[in-house]
Structures are given as structure tokens and as C-alpha cells.
Amino acid sequence: MAIAVAGMVACAPRIQPRGAPVHEPILTDQAMIATDGAELPARRWLPESEVRAVVVAVHGFNDYSHAFADIGAALAGQGIAVHAYDQRGFGATARPGIWAGTEALVDDLRQICALLRTRYPSLPLFVLGDSMGGAVTMVGLARGVLGPIDGAILVAPAVWGRETMNLFYRAALWLSAHTVPWLRASGRGLDITPSDNREMLIALGRDPLVIKETRIDAVWGIADLMDAALAAAPALTTPLLVAYGAHDEIIPRTPTLLMLDRLSGPRRIAVYPDGWHMLLRDLQAGVVHADIAAWITDPAAPLPSGHDHDWRPLLATP
């Protein structure tokens, strides 16, 4: 019995291996091909007229680049080019569902930023990170590996680090990740609402590229990423727009407030009273889209919605 238990505890969370560099990164109309040859499917939304700014869009956990279809079209209509890609382990990449590791996710973002900086050398470059994508963005910025970035938009960034989890959550996550890392959980029955846009949620449920059942070791992996993102907050010096929904049931308020209080660089914070976790696709998403477009145009100007004023009481109220 002791041998069996020891064997179970010896299980380790799985991380998909990253290959050795074989060539320079390549950006085509359909994909970003990383230095190790990994093909990350990509989408883009381009203005019909002159491009005045460029956005790299980084999606959330279990999602993929299609998440930016609405805001991509909205920003393209404002002269802003949007490029999104499927992160390793998600969407139409080679090993969906297998966690790629913080280092690989950050390095892929570094590579696509470099490619777009070369493609648009005279234009301002922004990163839009949604949930998990926000965490990847924060870590990349704090490490200084993304190169010159004019600003970053963090939408409901995933900063629920272990230091803000209760002891039961931390212990249960460690035990399950190191005994049954292959086990998949659907999240059904948790009574959590990610958005008020029911039609959109139904469409996601039917989308085969959206992961419905998550490996436990992938949950362990994103916890590692959220640890790093929360720790990165004090080191961020790039101008930031941080957007959060007052009804967010995915990333709790406590770690979000902690992250916001740790920010020391230039930032604008907007809390949307009617917003949920999926701010870019909620029923009031158009308000968020307009704020993001306005901030990219002039980071110093007040947001059209006015939700960048008196935001703290919204997060302090249960």
C-alpha cells in the first residue's frame, strides 16, 4: 500500500516540451511559426484604410484567438490593426489541453511582438491580454523581454496567485496535480457565471476549439502563471489600462485589488458596474471596446465611459 501511495505522489504535472530553436520566427497570414517550429494559428483584423496603431491580442485560458473577433473588428474600424494567435496548448495548436509552461507562453509573445515591430516599424505597438493572456503579458513586461511596447491593456488579468488562495485550495490543488495530473474536470456544478451574454456562452459550448474539460496539471500550470503575474505587478513600468468587471466570478476581487495596489507605473483603471469576466464579449462589450480604442489613441485622456473614476468602491463592496 505504501509503495502504491508513493507511486501516486511521484506523479508530476505534465508540461509539453518546447523544441530547440531551428530558425527565426515567421509570421504569415495564417500562423506564427515559433523558433522551435511550433505553428500557432493566427487571425488578424486590419483597417480598410491607413493603420495608425497595432495590437497583439493574447487570449485567455481554454480559449483561442477567435475570442477577439468582436473587438478586432471594432478596433480595425478605428484604424487599429489587431493580430491574435492561439497560445500553445490551446485552440488549433498541436497539443491542445497540455500546459506549455510560463516560459514558453511568454517567449511566444516575445516573438510575435518582435515580428510585428518589424512589420510596422513606425507605428505604436500595444499588447491586449485577456485573463490568462493578461498574466502572460504582465510577466513578459516585468521581465523586460517584450521589447519596446507603447502600452498594454489588461482585461480581467489572471492574478489569483496562491498567496491569496485559502489553505484548502492550495493543498487540494497540490495533491491532485501530483497524484492525478491527467484527471480532467469540466467545472460543471460550480455555479459560476463568466458573462451575461448567454448566446455567446452557448456558442462557446458548441465550439470544438474551446476546451471544455481541463487537465488538473493545466490548472496547476495556470496557478504558477498567476503567481508570477501577481508578483510582477510592482515591476510594471509600461503604461497600462486595466479593465475589470464588478461581477467577475472567475478572478476574485481580493487578488485583483492586491495587484492594483501593487502597480507603481503609469496606469488607468476602469471597473465596469455591469461587467463580468468576459468583458470583451459581455452584453455591454461595446462600452469596453470604445474605452480601449480611446485609450490607445490617447492614454492620457479620460475614458469615454467614465468608469475610470471612483472605481475602488465597486471592488470594496461585497
C-alpha positions as CSV (number, residue, x, y, z in Angstrom):
1,M,0.0,0.0,0.0
2,A,2.8,2.4,0.9
3,I,4.5,1.7,-2.4
4,A,1.3,2.4,-4.3
5,V,0.8,5.7,-2.5
6,A,4.4,6.7,-3.1
7,G,4.0,5.9,-6.7
8,M,0.9,8.2,-7.0
9,V,2.6,11.1,-5.2
10,A,5.5,10.7,-7.5
11,C,3.3,11.7,-10.5
12,A,4.3,15.1,-11.8
13,P,2.3,17.8,-13.7
14,R,2.9,17.5,-17.4
15,I,4.4,20.3,-19.5
16,Q,4.6,19.9,-23.2
17,P,8.2,20.1,-24.3
18,R,9.5,23.1,-26.3
19,G,11.9,22.3,-29.1
20,A,15.3,23.8,-29.6
21,P,15.5,26.9,-31.9
22,V,15.8,25.9,-35.5
23,H,15.1,29.2,-37.3
24,E,13.9,32.7,-36.9
25,P,10.2,33.2,-36.1
26,I,7.9,33.7,-39.1
27,L,4.5,35.4,-39.2
28,T,2.2,34.5,-42.1
29,D,-1.5,35.4,-42.7
30,Q,-2.5,32.1,-41.0
31,A,0.1,31.5,-38.2
32,M,3.0,32.5,-36.2
33,I,5.7,29.9,-36.6
34,A,7.9,30.0,-33.5
35,T,11.7,29.5,-33.4
36,D,11.3,25.8,-32.5
37,G,8.9,25.2,-35.4
38,A,5.7,25.2,-33.4
39,E,2.9,26.5,-35.5
40,L,0.5,28.8,-33.7
41,P,-2.6,29.6,-35.8
42,A,-3.3,33.3,-36.1
43,R,-6.0,35.7,-37.0
44,R,-5.9,39.4,-37.9
45,W,-8.3,42.3,-38.3
46,L,-7.0,45.0,-40.5
47,P,-8.3,48.6,-41.1
48,E,-9.5,49.2,-44.6
49,S,-7.6,52.5,-44.7
50,E,-4.4,53.7,-43.0
51,V,-3.2,51.8,-40.0
52,R,-2.4,54.1,-37.0
53,A,-1.6,51.5,-34.3
54,V,-1.0,47.8,-33.8
55,V,-2.4,45.5,-31.1
56,V,-1.1,42.0,-30.2
57,A,-4.1,40.1,-28.7
58,V,-3.4,37.3,-26.2
59,H,-6.4,35.1,-25.3
60,G,-7.5,33.5,-22.0
61,F,-7.4,30.0,-20.5
62,N,-9.1,27.3,-22.6
63,D,-9.9,29.9,-25.3
64,Y,-8.2,30.8,-28.5
65,S,-7.7,33.6,-31.0
66,H,-11.3,33.8,-32.1
67,A,-12.1,35.4,-28.8
68,F,-11.1,38.7,-30.3
69,A,-13.4,38.6,-33.3
70,D,-15.7,41.4,-31.9
71,I,-13.1,43.8,-30.6
72,G,-10.8,43.0,-33.5
73,A,-13.5,44.3,-35.9
74,A,-14.2,47.2,-33.6
75,L,-10.6,48.4,-33.4
76,A,-10.0,47.8,-37.1
77,G,-12.8,50.2,-37.7
78,Q,-10.8,52.8,-35.8
79,G,-7.7,52.3,-37.8
80,I,-6.1,49.9,-35.3
81,A,-4.7,46.6,-36.7
82,V,-5.3,43.6,-34.4
83,H,-3.2,40.4,-34.6
84,A,-4.1,37.4,-32.4
85,Y,-2.7,33.9,-32.1
86,D,-3.6,30.6,-30.5
87,Q,-1.3,30.1,-27.5
88,R,0.5,26.7,-27.1
89,G,-1.8,24.2,-25.6
90,F,-5.0,25.9,-26.8
91,G,-7.1,26.3,-29.9
92,A,-5.8,24.6,-33.1
93,T,-2.3,24.1,-31.8
94,A,-0.6,20.7,-31.9
95,R,-1.2,19.7,-28.2
96,P,-4.4,21.3,-27.0
97,G,-5.1,20.8,-23.3
98,I,-1.4,20.1,-22.4
99,W,0.1,23.0,-20.4
100,A,3.0,24.7,-22.2
101,G,4.6,26.4,-19.2
102,T,5.0,30.1,-18.4
103,E,8.4,30.3,-20.1
104,A,7.1,29.1,-23.5
105,L,4.0,31.3,-23.4
106,V,6.0,34.4,-22.5
107,D,8.6,33.6,-25.2
108,D,5.9,33.1,-27.9
109,L,4.5,36.6,-27.0
110,R,8.0,38.0,-27.2
111,Q,8.5,36.5,-30.7
112,I,5.2,37.9,-32.2
113,C,5.9,41.3,-30.7
114,A,9.2,41.3,-32.4
115,L,7.7,40.2,-35.7
116,L,5.0,42.9,-35.6
117,R,7.5,45.6,-34.6
118,T,9.5,44.7,-37.7
119,R,6.3,44.7,-39.9
120,Y,5.1,48.0,-38.5
121,P,8.4,49.8,-37.5
122,S,6.9,53.3,-37.3
123,L,3.6,52.5,-35.5
124,P,2.9,52.3,-31.8
125,L,2.6,48.7,-30.6
126,F,0.2,47.6,-27.8
127,V,-0.5,44.3,-26.1
128,L,-4.1,43.3,-25.2
129,G,-4.0,40.5,-22.7
130,D,-7.4,38.9,-21.7
131,S,-7.5,36.9,-18.4
132,M,-4.7,34.4,-18.8
133,G,-3.3,36.4,-21.6
134,G,-3.1,39.4,-19.2
135,A,-1.0,37.3,-16.9
136,V,1.3,36.3,-19.7
137,T,1.6,40.0,-20.7
138,M,2.4,41.1,-17.1
139,V,5.2,38.5,-16.8
140,G,6.7,39.4,-20.1
141,L,6.6,43.1,-19.3
142,A,8.1,42.7,-15.9
143,R,10.9,40.6,-17.3
144,G,11.6,43.2,-20.0
145,V,11.6,40.7,-22.8
146,L,8.8,42.1,-25.0
147,G,10.9,44.9,-26.3
148,P,9.6,48.5,-26.7
149,I,5.8,48.4,-26.0
150,D,3.8,51.6,-26.1
151,G,1.1,50.3,-23.7
152,A,-0.7,47.2,-22.5
153,I,-4.4,46.6,-21.9
154,L,-5.1,44.0,-19.2
155,V,-8.7,42.7,-19.3
156,A,-9.6,40.9,-16.1
157,P,-6.0,39.7,-15.7
158,A,-5.5,36.3,-14.1
159,V,-3.7,37.2,-10.9
160,W,-5.3,34.8,-8.5
161,G,-2.0,33.7,-7.1
162,R,-1.5,31.1,-4.4
163,E,-0.8,33.8,-1.8
164,T,-4.4,34.8,-2.0
165,M,-5.9,31.3,-2.1
166,N,-7.0,29.7,1.1
167,L,-5.1,26.8,2.5
168,F,-7.6,24.2,1.4
169,Y,-7.5,25.3,-2.2
170,R,-3.7,25.2,-2.2
171,A,-3.5,21.8,-0.6
172,A,-6.2,20.3,-2.8
173,L,-4.5,21.7,-6.0
174,W,-1.1,20.3,-5.0
175,L,-2.4,16.9,-4.1
176,S,-4.5,16.5,-7.2
177,A,-1.7,17.8,-9.5
178,H,0.8,15.4,-8.0
179,T,-1.4,12.3,-7.9
180,V,-3.9,12.5,-10.7
181,P,-2.5,15.2,-13.0
182,W,-4.2,13.6,-16.0
183,L,-7.7,13.9,-14.5
184,R,-10.0,16.2,-16.4
185,A,-12.6,18.5,-14.7
186,S,-15.4,20.3,-16.5
187,G,-16.3,22.9,-13.9
188,R,-20.0,22.0,-14.2
189,G,-21.9,22.4,-11.0
190,L,-19.7,25.2,-9.7
191,D,-22.4,27.8,-10.2
192,I,-20.0,30.3,-11.8
193,T,-21.2,32.8,-14.5
194,P,-18.5,34.1,-16.8
195,S,-20.7,36.5,-18.7
196,D,-24.2,37.9,-19.1
197,N,-24.1,37.1,-22.8
198,R,-25.9,33.8,-22.9
199,E,-25.9,33.5,-26.7
200,M,-22.2,33.9,-26.8
201,L,-21.7,31.3,-24.0
202,I,-23.9,28.8,-25.9
203,A,-21.7,29.3,-29.0
204,L,-18.6,28.7,-27.0
205,G,-20.1,25.5,-25.7
206,R,-20.5,24.3,-29.3
207,D,-17.1,25.5,-30.5
208,P,-14.8,22.4,-30.7
209,L,-11.7,24.5,-30.3
210,V,-12.8,25.8,-26.9
211,I,-11.5,23.3,-24.2
212,K,-14.4,22.1,-22.1
213,E,-12.6,19.6,-19.7
214,T,-9.3,20.8,-18.2
215,R,-6.5,18.6,-17.1
216,I,-5.6,19.1,-13.4
217,D,-2.0,19.8,-14.3
218,A,-3.1,22.6,-16.6
219,V,-4.8,24.2,-13.6
220,W,-1.6,23.7,-11.6
221,G,0.2,25.4,-14.5
222,I,-2.0,28.4,-14.7
223,A,-1.7,28.8,-10.9
224,D,2.1,29.0,-11.4
225,L,1.5,31.7,-14.1
226,M,-0.9,33.6,-11.8
227,D,1.7,33.5,-9.0
228,A,4.2,35.1,-11.4
229,A,1.8,37.7,-12.7
230,L,0.8,38.9,-9.2
231,A,4.5,39.0,-8.3
232,A,5.2,41.0,-11.5
233,A,2.8,43.9,-10.7
234,P,5.3,46.2,-8.8
235,A,7.8,45.9,-11.7
236,L,5.5,47.1,-14.4
237,T,6.6,50.4,-15.9
238,T,4.7,50.2,-19.3
239,P,1.6,52.4,-19.4
240,L,-1.4,50.2,-18.6
241,L,-5.1,50.2,-19.0
242,V,-6.6,47.7,-16.6
243,A,-10.3,46.7,-17.1
244,Y,-12.3,44.6,-14.6
245,G,-16.0,43.7,-14.3
246,A,-17.7,44.3,-10.9
247,H,-19.5,40.9,-11.4
248,D,-16.4,38.9,-12.2
249,E,-16.8,35.5,-10.7
250,I,-13.6,34.0,-12.2
251,I,-10.8,36.2,-10.9
252,P,-11.7,37.3,-7.3
253,R,-11.7,40.8,-6.1
254,T,-9.1,40.3,-3.4
255,P,-6.2,39.4,-5.6
256,T,-7.3,41.9,-8.2
257,L,-7.2,44.7,-5.6
258,L,-3.9,43.5,-4.3
259,M,-2.5,43.6,-7.9
260,L,-3.9,47.1,-8.5
261,D,-2.4,48.4,-5.2
262,R,1.0,47.0,-6.1
263,L,1.1,48.7,-9.5
264,S,3.5,51.7,-9.4
265,G,3.9,52.6,-13.0
266,P,1.5,54.7,-15.2
267,R,-1.9,53.1,-15.2
268,R,-5.6,53.8,-15.8
269,I,-8.0,51.5,-14.0
270,A,-11.6,51.0,-15.2
271,V,-14.2,48.9,-13.3
272,Y,-17.4,48.3,-15.1
273,P,-20.5,48.1,-12.9
274,D,-22.3,45.8,-15.3
275,G,-19.3,43.9,-16.4
276,W,-18.5,40.2,-15.9
277,H,-15.3,38.3,-16.5
278,M,-15.6,38.2,-20.3
279,L,-15.7,41.9,-20.6
280,L,-14.8,41.9,-24.3
281,R,-17.9,39.7,-25.1
282,D,-20.4,40.7,-22.4
283,L,-23.6,42.4,-23.4
284,Q,-22.0,45.8,-22.7
285,A,-18.8,44.9,-24.6
286,G,-19.2,47.9,-26.9
287,V,-18.5,50.2,-24.0
288,V,-15.3,48.4,-23.2
289,H,-14.3,48.4,-26.9
290,A,-14.8,52.1,-27.1
291,D,-12.7,52.7,-24.0
292,I,-9.9,50.6,-25.3
293,A,-9.9,52.4,-28.7
294,A,-9.9,55.8,-27.0
295,W,-7.0,54.8,-24.6
296,I,-4.9,53.5,-27.5
297,T,-5.5,56.8,-29.2
298,D,-4.7,58.9,-26.2
299,P,-3.6,57.2,-22.9
300,A,-3.8,60.5,-21.0
301,A,-7.4,61.3,-21.9
302,P,-10.4,60.2,-19.7
303,L,-12.2,57.2,-20.9
304,P,-15.5,57.8,-22.8
305,S,-17.4,55.6,-20.3
306,G,-16.2,57.4,-17.2
307,H,-15.6,54.1,-15.5
308,D,-12.1,55.1,-14.7
309,H,-13.4,57.3,-11.9
310,D,-14.3,56.2,-8.4
311,W,-13.7,52.5,-9.2
312,R,-12.4,51.4,-5.8
313,P,-15.8,51.4,-4.0
314,L,-17.1,48.9,-6.7
315,L,-14.4,46.4,-5.7
316,A,-14.7,47.1,-2.0
317,T,-18.4,46.3,-1.9
318,P,-19.2,42.6,-1.5
